[in-house]
Protein backbone atom coordinates (compact mmCIF):
# COMPACT_ATOMS: atom_id res chain seq x y z
CA UNK A 1 0.00 0.00 0.00
CA UNK A 2 1.03 3.57 -0.52
CA UNK A 3 2.77 5.24 2.40
CA UNK A 4 0.76 8.25 3.55
CA UNK A 5 2.36 9.58 6.69
CA UNK A 6 5.95 10.71 7.11
CA UNK A 7 7.64 11.99 10.23
CA UNK A 8 10.98 12.19 11.98
CA UNK A 9 11.90 10.19 15.07
CA UNK A 10 14.63 12.18 16.83
CA UNK A 11 16.57 10.05 19.33
CA UNK A 12 18.60 12.11 21.78
CA UNK A 13 20.78 11.12 24.72
CA UNK A 14 24.37 10.91 25.89
CA UNK A 15 26.99 8.76 24.20
CA UNK A 16 26.41 5.14 25.13
CA UNK A 17 22.72 5.60 25.93
CA UNK A 18 21.67 3.25 23.13
CA UNK A 19 20.52 5.68 20.44
CA UNK A 20 22.16 3.89 17.51
CA UNK A 21 21.04 0.48 18.73
CA UNK A 22 17.44 1.65 19.04
CA UNK A 23 17.58 3.58 15.76
CA UNK A 24 18.72 0.49 13.86
CA UNK A 25 16.09 -1.71 15.53
CA UNK A 26 13.39 0.86 14.83
CA UNK A 27 14.45 1.05 11.18
CA UNK A 28 14.23 -2.75 10.91
CA UNK A 29 10.77 -2.71 12.48
CA UNK A 30 9.46 -0.01 10.12
CA UNK A 31 11.16 -1.55 7.07
CA UNK A 32 9.47 -4.87 7.89
CA UNK A 33 6.12 -3.07 7.59
CA UNK A 34 7.04 -1.98 4.09
CA UNK A 35 7.65 1.64 5.07
CA UNK A 36 10.28 3.84 3.44
CA UNK A 37 12.79 4.85 6.09
CA UNK A 38 16.10 6.65 6.24
CA UNK A 39 18.51 6.63 9.19
CA UNK A 40 20.60 9.71 9.99
CA UNK A 41 23.22 8.57 12.50
CA UNK A 42 25.28 11.19 14.29
CA UNK A 43 28.57 9.36 13.78
CA UNK A 44 27.95 8.94 10.06
CA UNK A 45 26.96 12.59 9.70
CA UNK A 46 30.07 13.71 11.61
CA UNK A 47 32.24 11.71 9.20
CA UNK A 48 30.60 13.18 6.10
CA UNK A 49 28.22 16.12 5.87
CA UNK A 50 29.32 17.60 9.19
CA UNK A 51 33.03 16.72 9.12
CA UNK A 52 33.90 20.42 9.08
CA UNK A 53 32.31 20.94 12.50
CA UNK A 54 34.05 20.70 15.83
CA UNK A 55 32.48 20.38 19.27
CA UNK A 56 32.04 23.98 20.33
CA UNK A 57 28.50 24.88 21.39
CA UNK A 58 28.02 26.73 18.09
CA UNK A 59 29.24 23.74 16.07
CA UNK A 60 26.98 21.36 18.00
CA UNK A 61 24.01 23.60 17.27
CA UNK A 62 24.97 23.70 13.59
CA UNK A 63 25.25 19.89 13.57
CA UNK A 64 21.67 19.70 14.85
CA UNK A 65 20.45 22.35 12.39
CA UNK A 66 21.98 20.56 9.41
CA UNK A 67 20.61 17.22 10.53
CA UNK A 68 17.12 18.68 10.92
CA UNK A 69 17.33 20.21 7.46
CA UNK A 70 18.39 16.91 5.88
CA UNK A 71 15.61 15.14 7.81
CA UNK A 72 13.07 17.62 6.47
CA UNK A 73 14.30 17.10 2.91
CA UNK A 74 14.09 13.34 3.33
CA UNK A 75 10.56 13.66 4.68
CA UNK A 76 9.65 15.82 1.69
CA UNK A 77 10.90 12.92 -0.47
CA UNK A 78 8.51 10.55 1.31
CA UNK A 79 10.72 8.94 3.93
CA UNK A 80 10.17 8.31 7.61
CA UNK A 81 13.42 9.64 9.07
CA UNK A 82 15.15 8.29 12.14
CA UNK A 83 17.78 10.70 13.49
CA UNK A 84 20.09 9.44 16.22
CA UNK A 85 22.48 12.00 17.61
CA UNK A 86 23.40 13.35 21.02
CA UNK A 87 21.88 16.80 20.27
CA UNK A 88 22.68 18.04 23.78
CA UNK A 89 20.94 21.43 23.81
CA UNK A 90 17.22 21.95 24.40
CA UNK A 91 17.12 25.18 22.40
CA UNK A 92 18.71 23.51 19.37
CA UNK A 93 16.29 20.57 19.57
CA UNK A 94 13.43 23.06 19.85
CA UNK A 95 14.63 24.85 16.71
CA UNK A 96 14.91 21.49 14.96
CA UNK A 97 11.33 20.67 15.97
CA UNK A 98 10.15 24.04 14.61
CA UNK A 99 11.21 22.96 11.09
CA UNK A 100 8.49 20.30 11.06
CA UNK A 101 4.71 20.37 10.97
CA UNK A 102 2.99 19.68 14.31
CA UNK A 103 2.85 15.98 15.08
CA UNK A 104 5.66 15.03 12.70
CA UNK A 105 8.63 15.46 15.07
CA UNK A 106 8.75 12.68 17.65
CA UNK A 107 11.46 13.33 20.22
CA UNK A 108 12.69 10.19 21.95
CA UNK A 109 14.77 10.71 25.07
CA UNK A 110 17.09 7.71 25.31
CA UNK A 111 17.83 8.02 28.99
CA UNK A 112 20.60 6.34 30.93
CA UNK A 113 22.57 7.35 34.00
CA UNK A 114 25.98 8.75 33.12
CA UNK A 115 27.74 6.03 35.14
CA UNK A 116 25.93 3.35 33.09
CA UNK A 117 26.88 5.07 29.82
CA UNK A 118 30.48 5.25 31.04
CA UNK A 119 30.46 1.56 31.94
CA UNK A 120 29.16 0.71 28.46
CA UNK A 121 31.55 3.15 26.72
CA UNK A 122 31.29 1.39 23.33
CA UNK A 123 33.77 3.75 21.67
CA UNK A 124 36.17 4.32 24.58
CA UNK A 125 35.27 8.01 24.59
CA UNK A 126 34.50 8.42 28.29
CA UNK A 127 37.95 7.14 29.21
CA UNK A 128 39.52 9.69 26.86
CA UNK A 129 37.26 12.45 28.22
CA UNK A 130 38.19 11.62 31.83
CA UNK A 131 41.86 11.74 30.80
CA UNK A 132 41.33 15.21 29.34
CA UNK A 133 41.87 14.12 25.73
CA UNK A 134 38.31 15.18 24.79
CA UNK A 135 37.76 18.41 26.74
CA UNK A 136 34.20 19.20 25.58
CA UNK A 137 32.76 15.69 25.77
CA UNK A 138 29.02 15.71 26.46
CA UNK A 139 28.26 14.69 30.03
CA UNK A 140 31.83 15.29 31.22
CA UNK A 141 33.14 18.66 29.99
CA UNK A 142 29.98 19.85 28.27
CA UNK A 143 26.39 19.72 29.48
CA UNK A 144 23.61 17.49 28.20
CA UNK A 145 20.22 19.10 28.75
CA UNK A 146 17.54 16.46 29.28
CA UNK A 147 14.37 16.98 27.26
CA UNK A 148 11.55 18.45 29.36
CA UNK A 149 8.62 16.89 27.51
CA UNK A 150 9.67 14.37 24.88
CA UNK A 151 6.99 12.36 23.11
CA UNK A 152 8.77 9.20 24.26
CA UNK A 153 11.07 8.57 27.22
CA UNK A 154 12.87 5.23 27.38
CA UNK A 155 15.32 4.14 30.07
CA UNK A 156 17.79 1.74 28.51
CA UNK A 157 19.39 0.56 31.76
CA UNK A 158 16.06 -0.81 33.02
CA UNK A 159 14.32 -1.70 29.75
CA UNK A 160 15.35 -4.13 27.01
CA UNK A 161 15.87 -2.82 23.50
CA UNK A 162 12.79 -4.68 22.26
CA UNK A 163 10.65 -3.14 25.02
CA UNK A 164 12.03 0.31 24.17
CA UNK A 165 11.12 -0.22 20.51
CA UNK A 166 7.60 -1.33 21.47
CA UNK A 167 7.20 1.86 23.52
CA UNK A 168 8.45 4.01 20.64
CA UNK A 169 6.25 2.24 18.08
CA UNK A 170 3.15 2.96 20.18
CA UNK A 171 3.81 6.70 19.91
CA UNK A 172 4.45 6.89 16.17
CA UNK A 173 1.79 8.49 13.96
CA UNK A 174 1.41 5.43 11.76
CA UNK A 175 -1.67 5.08 9.59
CA UNK A 176 -3.33 1.78 10.40
CA UNK A 177 -3.54 0.82 6.71
CA UNK A 178 0.07 1.71 5.89
CA UNK A 179 2.47 -1.15 5.39
CA UNK A 180 0.16 -3.72 6.92
CA UNK A 181 1.49 -7.21 6.18
C-alpha positions in Angstrom: 0.0 0.0 0.0 1.0 3.6 -0.5 2.8 5.2 2.4 0.8 8.2 3.5 2.4 9.6 6.7 6.0 10.7 7.1 7.6 12.0 10.2 11.0 12.2 12.0 11.9 10.2 15.1 14.6 12.2 16.8 16.6 10.1 19.3 18.6 12.1 21.8 20.8 11.1 24.7 24.4 10.9 25.9 27.0 8.8 24.2 26.4 5.1 25.1 22.7 5.6 25.9 21.7 3.2 23.1 20.5 5.7 20.4 22.2 3.9 17.5 21.0 0.5 18.7 17.4 1.6 19.0 17.6 3.6 15.8 18.7 0.5 13.9 16.1 -1.7 15.5 13.4 0.9 14.8 14.4 1.1 11.2 14.2 -2.7 10.9 10.8 -2.7 12.5 9.5 0.0 10.1 11.2 -1.5 7.1 9.5 -4.9 7.9 6.1 -3.1 7.6 7.0 -2.0 4.1 7.6 1.6 5.1 10.3 3.8 3.4 12.8 4.9 6.1 16.1 6.6 6.2 18.5 6.6 9.2 20.6 9.7 10.0 23.2 8.6 12.5 25.3 11.2 14.3 28.6 9.4 13.8 28.0 8.9 10.1 27.0 12.6 9.7 30.1 13.7 11.6 32.2 11.7 9.2 30.6 13.2 6.1 28.2 16.1 5.9 29.3 17.6 9.2 33.0 16.7 9.1 33.9 20.4 9.1 32.3 20.9 12.5 34.0 20.7 15.8 32.5 20.4 19.3 32.0 24.0 20.3 28.5 24.9 21.4 28.0 26.7 18.1 29.2 23.7 16.1 27.0 21.4 18.0 24.0 23.6 17.3 25.0 23.7 13.6 25.2 19.9 13.6 21.7 19.7 14.9 20.5 22.4 12.4 22.0 20.6 9.4 20.6 17.2 10.5 17.1 18.7 10.9 17.3 20.2 7.5 18.4 16.9 5.9 15.6 15.1 7.8 13.1 17.6 6.5 14.3 17.1 2.9 14.1 13.3 3.3 10.6 13.7 4.7 9.7 15.8 1.7 10.9 12.9 -0.5 8.5 10.6 1.3 10.7 8.9 3.9 10.2 8.3 7.6 13.4 9.6 9.1 15.2 8.3 12.1 17.8 10.7 13.5 20.1 9.4 16.2 22.5 12.0 17.6 23.4 13.4 21.0 21.9 16.8 20.3 22.7 18.0 23.8 20.9 21.4 23.8 17.2 22.0 24.4 17.1 25.2 22.4 18.7 23.5 19.4 16.3 20.6 19.6 13.4 23.1 19.9 14.6 24.9 16.7 14.9 21.5 15.0 11.3 20.7 16.0 10.2 24.0 14.6 11.2 23.0 11.1 8.5 20.3 11.1 4.7 20.4 11.0 3.0 19.7 14.3 2.8 16.0 15.1 5.7 15.0 12.7 8.6 15.5 15.1 8.7 12.7 17.6 11.5 13.3 20.2 12.7 10.2 22.0 14.8 10.7 25.1 17.1 7.7 25.3 17.8 8.0 29.0 20.6 6.3 30.9 22.6 7.4 34.0 26.0 8.7 33.1 27.7 6.0 35.1 25.9 3.3 33.1 26.9 5.1 29.8 30.5 5.3 31.0 30.5 1.6 31.9 29.2 0.7 28.5 31.6 3.2 26.7 31.3 1.4 23.3 33.8 3.8 21.7 36.2 4.3 24.6 35.3 8.0 24.6 34.5 8.4 28.3 38.0 7.1 29.2 39.5 9.7 26.9 37.3 12.4 28.2 38.2 11.6 31.8 41.9 11.7 30.8 41.3 15.2 29.3 41.9 14.1 25.7 38.3 15.2 24.8 37.8 18.4 26.7 34.2 19.2 25.6 32.8 15.7 25.8 29.0 15.7 26.5 28.3 14.7 30.0 31.8 15.3 31.2 33.1 18.7 30.0 30.0 19.9 28.3 26.4 19.7 29.5 23.6 17.5 28.2 20.2 19.1 28.7 17.5 16.5 29.3 14.4 17.0 27.3 11.6 18.4 29.4 8.6 16.9 27.5 9.7 14.4 24.9 7.0 12.4 23.1 8.8 9.2 24.3 11.1 8.6 27.2 12.9 5.2 27.4 15.3 4.1 30.1 17.8 1.7 28.5 19.4 0.6 31.8 16.1 -0.8 33.0 14.3 -1.7 29.8 15.3 -4.1 27.0 15.9 -2.8 23.5 12.8 -4.7 22.3 10.7 -3.1 25.0 12.0 0.3 24.2 11.1 -0.2 20.5 7.6 -1.3 21.5 7.2 1.9 23.5 8.5 4.0 20.6 6.2 2.2 18.1 3.1 3.0 20.2 3.8 6.7 19.9 4.4 6.9 16.2 1.8 8.5 14.0 1.4 5.4 11.8 -1.7 5.1 9.6 -3.3 1.8 10.4 -3.5 0.8 6.7 0.1 1.7 5.9 2.5 -1.1 5.4 0.2 -3.7 6.9 1.5 -7.2 6.2 
